[in-house]
Amino acid sequence: MCEITEIRRMKERLDSYRNLNIEIDNCVNRLDRLEEKIYNISPSMHGESGSGKGSSSSNSKIQHIIESKEQLTEKMNSLIRYRTAESKAIEEIIAKLKNPDEKLIIYLRY
């Protein structure tokens, strides 16, 4: 019974690790979209005349997007640090497995 509980805990940990990778990928995608928004707004700041005087609403939008980008970058960096630590811990656990086929399957899946 104890071994079944341990296996269940390991599976939950591996599932969490996989979800963590998905969350990091989602952060990367959101960062890409935010950068695209900044790029799309900034040409309009120069207006038709190229005078460099943007509207205050454009400046405000860019400032808000940049703040969002910075917050998201901090969150993503934190998730990556956690993933690195978790990855090392999981690799140590996997290394203890005796069956090489099980090791391979877990490496490929997670």
BABA-662939 format. One record per residue: residue number from 1; x, y, z of N, C-alpha, C in turn. Coordinates in nm, 4 decimals, m for minus. Each point is the difference from the previous one (the first is absolute). Layout:
# BABA-662939
rec i = NUM&n_x = X&n_y = Y&n_z = Z&ca_x = X&ca_y = Y&ca_z = Z&c_x = X&c_y = Y&c_z = Z .
...
END
This chain:
# BABA-662939
rec i = 1&n_x = 0.0815&n_y = m0.1194&n_z = 0.0000&ca_x = m0.0815&ca_y = 0.1194&ca_z = 0.0000&c_x = 0.0860&c_y = 0.1261&c_z = 0.0000 .
rec i = 2&n_x = 0.1095&n_y = m0.0042&n_z = 0.0744&ca_x = 0.0889&ca_y = 0.1156&ca_z = 0.0086&c_x = 0.0619&c_y = 0.0293&c_z = m0.1364 .
rec i = 3&n_x = 0.0353&n_y = m0.1042&n_z = m0.0733&ca_x = 0.0604&ca_y = 0.0185&ca_z = m0.1324&c_x = m0.0993&c_y = 0.0634&c_z = m0.0975 .
rec i = 4&n_x = m0.1261&n_y = m0.0390&n_z = 0.0092&ca_x = m0.1027&ca_y = 0.0571&ca_z = m0.0866&c_x = m0.0161&c_y = 0.1491&c_z = 0.0300 .
rec i = 5&n_x = 0.0018&n_y = 0.0367&n_z = 0.1264&ca_x = m0.0104&ca_y = 0.1405&ca_z = 0.0386&c_x = 0.1190&c_y = 0.0786&c_z = m0.0534 .
rec i = 6&n_x = 0.1185&n_y = m0.0589&n_z = 0.0096&ca_x = 0.1216&ca_y = 0.0660&ca_z = m0.0498&c_x = m0.0075&c_y = 0.0191&c_z = m0.1516 .
rec i = 7&n_x = m0.0482&n_y = m0.0995&n_z = m0.0706&ca_x = m0.0148&ca_y = 0.0091&ca_z = m0.1456&c_x = m0.1005&c_y = 0.1085&c_z = m0.0355 .
rec i = 8&n_x = m0.1102&n_y = 0.0053&n_z = 0.0737&ca_x = m0.1026&ca_y = 0.1015&ca_z = m0.0245&c_x = 0.0585&c_y = 0.1410&c_z = 0.0217 .
rec i = 9&n_x = 0.0783&n_y = 0.0163&n_z = 0.1074&ca_x = 0.0618&ca_y = 0.1304&ca_z = 0.0266&c_x = 0.0976&c_y = 0.0386&c_z = m0.1109 .
rec i = 10&n_x = 0.0763&n_y = m0.0968&n_z = m0.0475&ca_x = 0.0956&ca_y = 0.0275&ca_z = m0.1074&c_x = m0.0729&c_y = 0.0395&c_z = m0.1279 .
rec i = 11&n_x = m0.1090&n_y = m0.0696&n_z = m0.0299&ca_x = m0.0776&ca_y = 0.0326&ca_z = m0.1198&c_x = m0.0565&c_y = 0.1416&c_z = 0.0107 .
rec i = 12&n_x = m0.0508&n_y = 0.0362&n_z = 0.1177&ca_x = m0.0510&ca_y = 0.1360&ca_z = 0.0197&c_x = 0.1104&c_y = 0.1043&c_z = m0.0162 .
rec i = 13&n_x = 0.1181&n_y = m0.0337&n_z = 0.0486&ca_x = 0.1130&ca_y = 0.0925&ca_z = m0.0133&c_x = 0.0388&c_y = 0.0163&c_z = m0.1466 .
rec i = 14&n_x = 0.0029&n_y = m0.1089&n_z = m0.0731&ca_x = 0.0325&ca_y = 0.0062&ca_z = m0.1422&c_x = m0.1064&c_y = 0.0770&c_z = m0.0784 .
rec i = 15&n_x = m0.1257&n_y = m0.0208&n_z = 0.0355&ca_x = m0.1079&ca_y = 0.0754&ca_z = m0.0655&c_x = 0.0139&c_y = 0.1499&c_z = 0.0292 .
rec i = 16&n_x = 0.0344&n_y = 0.0326&n_z = 0.1239&ca_x = 0.0225&ca_y = 0.1400&ca_z = 0.0361&c_x = 0.1158&c_y = 0.0582&c_z = m0.0806 .
rec i = 17&n_x = 0.1038&n_y = m0.0789&n_z = m0.0183&ca_x = 0.1161&ca_y = 0.0446&ca_z = m0.0768&c_x = m0.0397&c_y = 0.0270&c_z = m0.1456 .
rec i = 18&n_x = m0.0801&n_y = m0.0881&n_z = m0.0548&ca_x = m0.0463&ca_y = 0.0197&ca_z = m0.1375&c_x = m0.0863&c_y = 0.1261&c_z = m0.0094 .
rec i = 19&n_x = m0.0885&n_y = 0.0208&n_z = 0.0965&ca_x = m0.0831&ca_y = 0.1209&ca_z = 0.0017&c_x = 0.0848&c_y = 0.1258&c_z = 0.0156 .
rec i = 20&n_x = 0.1075&n_y = m0.0101&n_z = 0.0759&ca_x = 0.0916&ca_y = 0.1120&ca_z = 0.0170&c_x = 0.0621&c_y = 0.0385&c_z = m0.1343 .
rec i = 21&n_x = 0.0400&n_y = m0.0993&n_z = m0.0777&ca_x = 0.0551&ca_y = 0.0267&ca_z = m0.1333&c_x = m0.1030&c_y = 0.0664&c_z = m0.0908 .
rec i = 22&n_x = m0.1232&n_y = m0.0434&n_z = 0.0097&ca_x = m0.1071&ca_y = 0.0608&ca_z = m0.0796&c_x = m0.0202&c_y = 0.1451&c_z = 0.0423 .
rec i = 23&n_x = 0.0034&n_y = 0.0243&n_z = 0.1304&ca_x = m0.0181&ca_y = 0.1369&ca_z = 0.0501&c_x = 0.1135&c_y = 0.0916&c_z = m0.0480 .
rec i = 24&n_x = 0.1220&n_y = m0.0522&n_z = m0.0015&ca_x = 0.1134&ca_y = 0.0792&ca_z = m0.0492&c_x = m0.0176&c_y = 0.0292&c_z = m0.1484 .
rec i = 25&n_x = m0.0405&n_y = m0.0996&n_z = m0.0771&ca_x = m0.0256&ca_y = 0.0221&ca_z = m0.1431&c_x = m0.1079&c_y = 0.1064&c_z = m0.0208 .
rec i = 26&n_x = m0.1035&n_y = m0.0042&n_z = 0.0828&ca_x = m0.1059&ca_y = 0.1007&ca_z = m0.0101&c_x = 0.0537&c_y = 0.1395&c_z = 0.0305 .
rec i = 27&n_x = 0.0881&n_y = 0.0103&n_z = 0.0984&ca_x = 0.0618&ca_y = 0.1303&ca_z = 0.0320&c_x = 0.0807&c_y = 0.0508&c_z = m0.1194 .
rec i = 28&n_x = 0.0745&n_y = m0.0878&n_z = m0.0627&ca_x = 0.0796&ca_y = 0.0400&ca_z = m0.1171&c_x = m0.0922&c_y = 0.0518&c_z = m0.1097 .
rec i = 29&n_x = m0.1093&n_y = m0.0698&n_z = m0.0240&ca_x = m0.0949&ca_y = 0.0436&ca_z = m0.1030&c_x = m0.0627&c_y = 0.1351&c_z = 0.0350 .
rec i = 30&n_x = m0.0350&n_y = 0.0182&n_z = 0.1264&ca_x = m0.0579&ca_y = 0.1284&ca_z = 0.0417&c_x = 0.1020&c_y = 0.1123&c_z = m0.0131 .
rec i = 31&n_x = 0.1257&n_y = m0.0271&n_z = 0.0344&ca_x = 0.1052&ca_y = 0.1008&ca_z = m0.0167&c_x = 0.0152&c_y = 0.0388&c_z = m0.1463 .
rec i = 32&n_x = m0.0059&n_y = m0.0986&n_z = m0.0879&ca_x = 0.0084&ca_y = 0.0289&ca_z = m0.1441&c_x = m0.1142&c_y = 0.0914&c_z = m0.0436 .
rec i = 33&n_x = m0.1205&n_y = m0.0284&n_z = 0.0492&ca_x = m0.1150&ca_y = 0.0837&ca_z = m0.0360&c_x = 0.0147&c_y = 0.1418&c_z = 0.0543 .
rec i = 34&n_x = 0.0513&n_y = 0.0124&n_z = 0.1216&ca_x = 0.0197&ca_y = 0.1331&ca_z = 0.0578&c_x = 0.1042&c_y = 0.0791&c_z = m0.0799 .
rec i = 35&n_x = 0.1071&n_y = m0.0652&n_z = m0.0397&ca_x = 0.1012&ca_y = 0.0681&ca_z = m0.0811&c_x = m0.0573&c_y = 0.0427&c_z = m0.1346 .
rec i = 36&n_x = m0.0851&n_y = m0.0843&n_z = m0.0559&ca_x = m0.0655&ca_y = 0.0351&ca_z = m0.1264&c_x = m0.0899&c_y = 0.1223&c_z = 0.0183 .
rec i = 37&n_x = m0.0713&n_y = 0.0049&n_z = 0.1124&ca_x = m0.0858&ca_y = 0.1165&ca_z = 0.0273&c_x = 0.0840&c_y = 0.1266&c_z = 0.0102 .
rec i = 38&n_x = 0.1125&n_y = m0.0091&n_z = 0.0708&ca_x = 0.0878&ca_y = 0.1166&ca_z = 0.0132&c_x = 0.0466&c_y = 0.0452&c_z = m0.1377 .
rec i = 39&n_x = 0.0394&n_y = m0.0944&n_z = m0.0813&ca_x = 0.0485&ca_y = 0.0325&ca_z = m0.1349&c_x = m0.1103&c_y = 0.0636&c_z = m0.0835 .
rec i = 40&n_x = m0.1215&n_y = m0.0506&n_z = 0.0125&ca_x = m0.1112&ca_y = 0.0536&ca_z = m0.0789&c_x = m0.0438&c_y = 0.1389&c_z = 0.0465 .
rec i = 41&n_x = 0.0172&n_y = 0.0289&n_z = 0.1282&ca_x = m0.0390&ca_y = 0.1315&ca_z = 0.0516&c_x = 0.1081&c_y = 0.1033&c_z = m0.0289 .
rec i = 42&n_x = 0.1267&n_y = m0.0373&n_z = 0.0136&ca_x = 0.1058&ca_y = 0.1001&ca_z = m0.0106&c_x = 0.0090&c_y = 0.0708&c_z = m0.1339 .
rec i = 43&n_x = m0.0250&n_y = m0.0622&n_z = m0.1172&ca_x = 0.0017&ca_y = 0.0795&ca_z = m0.1225&c_x = m0.1076&c_y = 0.1072&c_z = m0.0004 .
rec i = 44&n_x = m0.1122&n_y = m0.0263&n_z = 0.0620&ca_x = m0.1078&ca_y = 0.0988&ca_z = 0.0021&c_x = 0.0354&c_y = 0.1189&c_z = 0.0899 .
rec i = 45&n_x = 0.0999&n_y = m0.0171&n_z = 0.0857&ca_x = 0.0409&ca_y = 0.1102&ca_z = 0.0867&c_x = 0.0656&c_y = 0.1118&c_z = m0.0803 .
rec i = 46&n_x = 0.0571&n_y = m0.0328&n_z = m0.1139&ca_x = 0.0682&ca_y = 0.0995&ca_z = m0.0818&c_x = m0.0955&c_y = 0.0734&c_z = m0.0931 .
rec i = 47&n_x = m0.1187&n_y = m0.0513&n_z = m0.0111&ca_x = m0.1009&ca_y = 0.0643&ca_z = m0.0846&c_x = 0.0420&c_y = 0.0036&c_z = m0.1457 .
rec i = 48&n_x = m0.0808&n_y = 0.0600&n_z = m0.0794&ca_x = 0.0261&ca_y = 0.0114&ca_z = m0.1435&c_x = 0.1213&c_y = 0.0883&c_z = m0.0269 .
rec i = 49&n_x = 0.0188&n_y = 0.1027&n_z = 0.0811&ca_x = 0.1044&ca_y = 0.0974&ca_z = m0.0276&c_x = 0.1381&c_y = m0.0475&c_z = 0.0434 .
rec i = 50&n_x = 0.0053&n_y = m0.1042&n_z = 0.0820&ca_x = 0.1282&ca_y = m0.0478&ca_z = 0.0485&c_x = 0.0605&c_y = 0.0927&c_z = 0.1043 .
rec i = 51&n_x = m0.0818&n_y = 0.0824&n_z = 0.0624&ca_x = 0.0494&ca_y = 0.0997&ca_z = 0.0945&c_x = 0.0478&c_y = m0.0606&c_z = 0.1311 .
rec i = 52&n_x = m0.0387&n_y = m0.1250&n_z = 0.0270&ca_x = 0.0414&ca_y = m0.0634&ca_z = 0.1245&c_x = m0.0878&c_y = 0.0356&c_z = 0.1177 .
rec i = 53&n_x = m0.1034&n_y = 0.0761&n_z = m0.0211&ca_x = m0.0911&ca_y = 0.0363&ca_z = 0.1082&c_x = m0.1176&c_y = m0.0956&c_z = m0.0004 .
rec i = 54&n_x = 0.0034&n_y = m0.0942&n_z = 0.0909&ca_x = m0.1092&ca_y = m0.0954&ca_z = 0.0073&c_x = m0.1100&c_y = 0.0519&c_z = 0.0889 .
rec i = 55&n_x = m0.1148&n_y = m0.0571&n_z = m0.0152&ca_x = m0.1110&ca_y = 0.0400&ca_z = 0.0853&c_x = 0.0221&c_y = m0.0567&c_z = 0.1397 .
rec i = 56&n_x = m0.0596&n_y = 0.0633&n_z = 0.0977&ca_x = 0.0165&ca_y = m0.0475&ca_z = 0.1376&c_x = m0.0656&c_y = m0.1370&c_z = 0.0170 .
rec i = 57&n_x = m0.1051&n_y = m0.0274&n_z = m0.0787&ca_x = m0.0627&ca_y = m0.1318&ca_z = 0.0119&c_x = 0.0932&c_y = m0.1086&c_z = m0.0528 .
rec i = 58&n_x = 0.0743&n_y = 0.0297&n_z = m0.1058&ca_x = 0.0972&ca_y = m0.0975&ca_z = m0.0512&c_x = 0.1105&c_y = m0.0228&c_z = 0.1019 .
rec i = 59&n_x = 0.0474&n_y = 0.1100&n_z = 0.0596&ca_x = 0.1039&ca_y = m0.0125&ca_z = 0.1022&c_x = m0.0503&c_y = m0.0814&c_z = 0.1186 .
rec i = 60&n_x = m0.1234&n_y = 0.0251&n_z = 0.0400&ca_x = m0.0594&ca_y = m0.0715&ca_z = 0.1120&c_x = m0.0161&c_y = m0.1486&c_z = m0.0317 .
rec i = 61&n_x = m0.0445&n_y = m0.0299&n_z = m0.1221&ca_x = m0.0152&ca_y = m0.1401&ca_z = m0.0410&c_x = 0.1337&c_y = m0.0718&c_z = 0.0033 .
rec i = 62&n_x = 0.1011&n_y = 0.0648&n_z = m0.0559&ca_x = 0.1323&ca_y = m0.0630&ca_z = m0.0028&c_x = 0.0525&c_y = m0.0195&c_z = 0.1418 .
rec i = 63&n_x = m0.0182&n_y = 0.0997&n_z = 0.0841&ca_x = 0.0465&ca_y = m0.0111&ca_z = 0.1386&c_x = m0.0695&c_y = m0.1175&c_z = 0.0692 .
rec i = 64&n_x = m0.1302&n_y = m0.0118&n_z = m0.0188&ca_x = m0.0750&ca_y = m0.1101&ca_z = 0.0608&c_x = 0.0488&c_y = m0.1352&c_z = m0.0527 .
rec i = 65&n_x = 0.0222&n_y = m0.0084&n_z = m0.1301&ca_x = 0.0461&ca_y = m0.1257&ca_z = m0.0596&c_x = 0.1395&c_y = m0.0345&c_z = 0.0508 .
rec i = 66&n_x = 0.0867&n_y = 0.0997&n_z = 0.0106&ca_x = 0.1356&ca_y = m0.0243&ca_z = 0.0496&c_x = m0.0032&c_y = m0.0488&c_z = 0.1446 .
rec i = 67&n_x = m0.0854&n_y = 0.0599&n_z = 0.0817&ca_x = m0.0138&ca_y = m0.0449&ca_z = 0.1390&c_x = m0.0504&c_y = m0.1445&c_z = 0.0046 .
rec i = 68&n_x = m0.0965&n_y = m0.0320&n_z = m0.0842&ca_x = m0.0512&ca_y = m0.1372&ca_z = m0.0064&c_x = 0.1101&c_y = m0.0962&c_z = m0.0434 .
rec i = 69&n_x = 0.0774&n_y = 0.0444&n_z = m0.0975&ca_x = 0.1101&ca_y = m0.0831&ca_z = m0.0514&c_x = 0.1027&c_y = m0.0250&c_z = 0.1098 .
rec i = 70&n_x = 0.0340&n_y = 0.1023&n_z = 0.0765&ca_x = 0.0976&ca_y = m0.0155&ca_z = 0.1085&c_x = m0.0510&c_y = m0.0962&c_z = 0.1071 .
rec i = 71&n_x = m0.1275&n_y = 0.0124&n_z = 0.0356&ca_x = m0.0586&ca_y = m0.0901&ca_z = 0.1001&c_x = m0.0003&c_y = m0.1438&c_z = m0.0507 .
rec i = 72&n_x = m0.0371&n_y = m0.0165&n_z = m0.1250&ca_x = m0.0043&ca_y = m0.1338&ca_z = m0.0582&c_x = 0.1403&c_y = m0.0594&c_z = m0.0102 .
rec i = 73&n_x = 0.0980&n_y = 0.0832&n_z = m0.0333&ca_x = 0.1380&ca_y = m0.0475&ca_z = m0.0087&c_x = 0.0486&c_y = m0.0464&c_z = 0.1367 .
rec i = 74&n_x = m0.0316&n_y = 0.0752&n_z = 0.1054&ca_x = 0.0374&ca_y = m0.0404&ca_z = 0.1360&c_x = m0.0649&c_y = m0.1337&c_z = 0.0364 .
rec i = 75&n_x = m0.1276&n_y = m0.0129&n_z = m0.0326&ca_x = m0.0710&ca_y = m0.1248&ca_z = 0.0301&c_x = 0.0635&c_y = m0.1158&c_z = m0.0749 .
rec i = 76&n_x = 0.0286&n_y = 0.0211&n_z = m0.1285&ca_x = 0.0582&ca_y = m0.1064&ca_z = m0.0812&c_x = 0.1379&c_y = m0.0386&c_z = 0.0535 .
rec i = 77&n_x = 0.0812&n_y = 0.0963&n_z = 0.0372&ca_x = 0.1330&ca_y = m0.0297&ca_z = 0.0531&c_x = m0.0095&c_y = m0.0804&c_z = 0.1293 .
rec i = 78&n_x = m0.0978&n_y = 0.0336&n_z = 0.0827&ca_x = m0.0220&ca_y = m0.0748&ca_z = 0.1233&c_x = m0.0406&c_y = m0.1444&c_z = m0.0311 .
rec i = 79&n_x = m0.0901&n_y = m0.0166&n_z = m0.0961&ca_x = m0.0426&ca_y = m0.1339&ca_z = m0.0403&c_x = 0.1172&c_y = m0.0804&c_z = m0.0566 .
rec i = 80&n_x = 0.0858&n_y = 0.0652&n_z = m0.0761&ca_x = 0.1152&ca_y = m0.0690&ca_z = m0.0590&c_x = 0.0976&c_y = m0.0445&c_z = 0.1098 .
rec i = 81&n_x = 0.0220&n_y = 0.0859&n_z = 0.0994&ca_x = 0.0874&ca_y = m0.0396&ca_z = 0.1112&c_x = m0.0584&c_y = m0.1208&c_z = 0.0732 .
rec i = 82&n_x = m0.1309&n_y = 0.0037&n_z = 0.0235&ca_x = m0.0650&ca_y = m0.1135&ca_z = 0.0665&c_x = 0.0098&c_y = m0.1255&c_z = m0.0859 .
rec i = 83&n_x = m0.0223&n_y = 0.0151&n_z = m0.1307&ca_x = 0.0071&ca_y = m0.1148&ca_z = m0.0905&c_x = 0.1395&c_y = m0.0614&c_z = 0.0008 .
rec i = 84&n_x = 0.1028&n_y = 0.0824&n_z = 0.0033&ca_x = 0.1373&ca_y = m0.0495&ca_z = 0.0016&c_x = 0.0248&c_y = m0.0848&c_z = 0.1236 .
rec i = 85&n_x = m0.0425&n_y = 0.0495&n_z = 0.1151&ca_x = 0.0172&ca_y = m0.0747&ca_z = 0.1246&c_x = m0.0815&c_y = m0.1292&c_z = m0.0023 .
rec i = 86&n_x = m0.1214&n_y = 0.0100&n_z = m0.0476&ca_x = m0.0887&ca_y = m0.1178&ca_z = m0.0055&c_x = 0.0546&c_y = m0.1034&c_z = m0.0979 .
rec i = 87&n_x = 0.0528&n_y = 0.0456&n_z = m0.1105&ca_x = 0.0565&ca_y = m0.0901&ca_z = m0.0999&c_x = 0.1153&c_y = m0.0806&c_z = 0.0589 .
rec i = 88&n_x = 0.0879&n_y = 0.0656&n_z = 0.0741&ca_x = 0.1122&ca_y = m0.0706&ca_z = 0.0639&c_x = m0.0496&c_y = m0.1044&c_z = 0.0991 .
rec i = 89&n_x = m0.0994&n_y = 0.0371&n_z = 0.0794&ca_x = m0.0552&ca_y = m0.0933&ca_z = 0.0988&c_x = m0.0641&c_y = m0.1199&c_z = m0.0687 .
rec i = 90&n_x = m0.0745&n_y = 0.0251&n_z = m0.1073&ca_x = m0.0663&ca_y = m0.1095&ca_z = m0.0722&c_x = 0.1037&c_y = m0.0910&c_z = m0.0662 .
rec i = 91&n_x = 0.1039&n_y = 0.0581&n_z = m0.0562&ca_x = 0.1048&ca_y = m0.0815&ca_z = m0.0627&c_x = 0.0671&c_y = m0.0914&c_z = 0.1022 .
rec i = 92&n_x = 0.0189&n_y = 0.0497&n_z = 0.1209&ca_x = 0.0575&ca_y = m0.0838&ca_z = 0.1055&c_x = m0.0921&c_y = m0.1171&c_z = 0.0332 .
rec i = 93&n_x = m0.1279&n_y = 0.0271&n_z = 0.0042&ca_x = m0.0961&ca_y = m0.1068&ca_z = 0.0294&c_x = m0.0030&c_y = m0.1014&c_z = m0.1136 .
rec i = 94&n_x = m0.0012&n_y = 0.0487&n_z = m0.1228&ca_x = m0.0038&ca_y = m0.0889&ca_z = m0.1164&c_x = 0.1258&c_y = m0.0863&c_z = m0.0050 .
rec i = 95&n_x = 0.1121&n_y = 0.0573&n_z = 0.0370&ca_x = 0.1263&ca_y = m0.0755&ca_z = m0.0022&c_x = m0.0045&c_y = m0.1202&c_z = 0.0942 .
rec i = 96&n_x = m0.0847&n_y = 0.0053&n_z = 0.1007&ca_x = m0.0119&ca_y = m0.1106&ca_z = 0.0955&c_x = m0.0846&c_y = m0.1161&c_z = m0.0541 .
rec i = 97&n_x = m0.0737&n_y = 0.0253&n_z = m0.1079&ca_x = m0.0811&ca_y = m0.1075&ca_z = m0.0571&c_x = 0.0904&c_y = m0.1102&c_z = m0.0535 .
rec i = 98&n_x = m0.0439&n_y = m0.1226&n_z = 0.0168&ca_x = 0.0819&ca_y = m0.1134&ca_z = m0.0429&c_x = m0.0261&c_y = m0.0394&c_z = m0.1446 .
rec i = 99&n_x = m0.1216&n_y = 0.0164&n_z = m0.0451&ca_x = m0.0374&ca_y = m0.0425&ca_z = m0.1345&c_x = 0.0352&c_y = 0.1096&c_z = m0.1013 .
rec i = 100&n_x = 0.0907&n_y = m0.0297&n_z = m0.0942&ca_x = 0.0397&ca_y = 0.1016&ca_z = m0.0976&c_x = m0.1144&c_y = 0.0439&c_z = m0.0919 .
rec i = 101&n_x = m0.0934&n_y = m0.0907&n_z = m0.0264&ca_x = m0.1146&ca_y = 0.0369&ca_z = m0.0836&c_x = m0.0885&c_y = 0.1029&c_z = 0.0705 .
rec i = 102&n_x = m0.0196&n_y = m0.0179&n_z = 0.1302&ca_x = m0.0776&ca_y = 0.0974&ca_z = 0.0770&c_x = 0.0689&c_y = 0.1365&c_z = m0.0017 .
rec i = 103&n_x = 0.1314&n_y = m0.0003&n_z = 0.0173&ca_x = 0.0758&ca_y = 0.1253&ca_z = m0.0039&c_x = m0.0213&c_y = 0.0716&c_z = m0.1330 .
rec i = 104&n_x = 0.0129&n_y = m0.0746&n_z = m0.1081&ca_x = m0.0143&ca_y = 0.0580&ca_z = m0.1331&c_x = m0.1393&c_y = 0.0573&c_z = m0.0203 .
rec i = 105&n_x = m0.1007&n_y = m0.0739&n_z = 0.0391&ca_x = m0.1384&ca_y = 0.0460&ca_z = m0.0169&c_x = m0.0242&c_y = 0.1289&c_z = 0.0782 .
rec i = 106&n_x = 0.0491&n_y = 0.0050&n_z = 0.1221&ca_x = m0.0206&ca_y = 0.1200&ca_z = 0.0817&c_x = 0.0753&c_y = 0.1179&c_z = m0.0598 .
rec i = 107&n_x = 0.1239&n_y = m0.0220&n_z = m0.0446&ca_x = 0.0761&ca_y = 0.1099&ca_z = m0.0642&c_x = m0.0726&c_y = 0.0534&c_z = m0.1235 .
rec i = 108&n_x = m0.0525&n_y = m0.0911&n_z = m0.0808&ca_x = m0.0670&ca_y = 0.0419&ca_z = m0.1233&c_x = m0.1319&c_y = 0.0708&c_z = 0.0283 .
rec i = 109&n_x = m0.0701&n_y = m0.0451&n_z = 0.1010&ca_x = m0.1316&ca_y = 0.0556&ca_z = 0.0269&c_x = 0.0070&c_y = 0.1349&c_z = 0.0722 .
rec i = 110&n_x = 0.0993&n_y = 0.0146&n_z = 0.0857&ca_x = 0.0048&ca_y = 0.1198&ca_z = 0.0825&c_x = 0.1209&c_y = 0.0833&c_z = m0.0321 .
END
